[in-house]
Amino acid sequence: MLLFFFDKGYIQLSGKFIITVEEHIHEYDEVYPVKNDLGFLNLLTKLIIKVELNNDRTDLTIIFEDNTSLKLIGNEHYESYMIKVNDEKIIV
């Protein structure tokens, strides 16, 4: 599980995700065990410029200022990610 904190909450990632860096697509089924950075350390210094949901509202894509993107992929069989903002939680 990975946690991404921001001013009013956090995103908890526990399932499948895709990180795209300079047009190179890296797909992972889970974050454990972490054997290398997976590209997350680069995102620490980047601003989020856009957040998108797919039509089914299961996949969340976060686009950063250098056009790197992180796509969190929902799964109907288990919790893939959770977003907490203030006192509200969304579990996908």
SULLINTA-V310823 format. One record per run of one state. SS is the DSSP state (A for helix, B for strand, O for the rest). FROM is the first residue (numbers start at 1). LEN is the number of residues. If there is no record, write none. Layout:
BEGIN
((SS FROM LEN) (SS FROM LEN))
END
This chain:
BEGIN
((O 1 1) (B 2 5) (O 7 2) (B 9 5) (O 14 3) (B 17 5) (O 22 2) (B 24 5) (O 29 11) (A 40 4) (O 44 4) (B 48 6) (O 54 6) (B 60 5) (O 65 4) (B 69 4) (O 73 2) (B 75 1) (O 76 2) (B 78 1) (O 79 2) (B 81 5) (O 86 2) (B 88 4) (O 92 1))
END
